[in-house]
Amino acid sequence: MTVIVLTNCPPGLRGFLTRWLLEISAGVFIGNPSARIRDLLWDEVQQYAHQGRALLAHTTNNEQGFTFRTYDHAWHPVDHEGLTLIRRPNVKAPTDAANTPRKGWSKASKQRRYGRS
């Protein structure tokens, strides 16, 4: 079983893949081509994806039962002791003064604490 997922790719590439695979949703292709055809399809995807992204997942004889490849994704597959895991980029959220809580007690809690109203 082979699954190819395309994001932001040219329509011609999608049309090319429909010769070999079934498009079950926009940009999601599934089928059961031979390993040679699968590799040729993946080469074409990498060549014509341009600014788009692509993901290939297919069955194989390993512990997980599948493997996958990515093209121009921020998440990358990494082999860890025989298992393929996803490494996501470490993106820190922007820090600005408006989002950070102030330290100390609020004015209302101080007034309640000292019995002032």
C-alpha positions, 0 to 999 in steps of 0.5 A, spaced: 500 500 500 502 506 498 500 513 500 502 520 497 500 526 500 501 533 496 500 540 499 500 546 494 503 542 488 501 544 481 495 541 478 499 537 473 503 533 478 496 531 481 494 529 474 500 525 473 499 521 479 492 519 477 495 515 472 498 510 477 494 512 484 487 513 486 486 520 488 481 519 494 481 526 497 484 533 494 492 531 494 491 524 497 493 519 493 493 511 494 494 505 491 499 499 490 504 500 485 510 495 485 516 498 489 520 500 482 514 504 480 513 507 487 520 510 487 519 512 480 513 516 482 517 519 488 522 521 483 517 525 479 514 528 485 520 531 488 522 534 481 515 537 480 513 539 486 516 546 486 514 550 492 509 544 494 510 539 500 510 532 499 509 525 503 510 518 501 508 512 506 508 505 504 508 498 507 515 495 508 517 489 512 520 492 519 517 493 526 512 498 524 510 495 518 511 502 514 516 507 512 515 514 509 519 519 506 518 527 506 519 532 501 520 540 503 517 538 510 519 542 517 518 535 520 523 530 518 523 522 519 529 520 524 531 513 525 531 511 532 533 504 534 530 501 528 523 505 529 522 511 524 520 517 528 518 524 527 523 530 529 519 536 529 522 543 529 523 547 536 519 553 535 519 558 541 513 562 541 514 570 541 515 573 547 512 580 548 510 584 554 503 583 553 503 576 554 507 575 560 504 575 566 506 580 571 509 578 578 507 579 585 500 580 587 494 584 584 491 590 587 485 587 588 488 581 592 492 586 596 486 590 598 482 584 600 488 582 604 489 588 608 481 589 609 481 595 604 475 596 600 
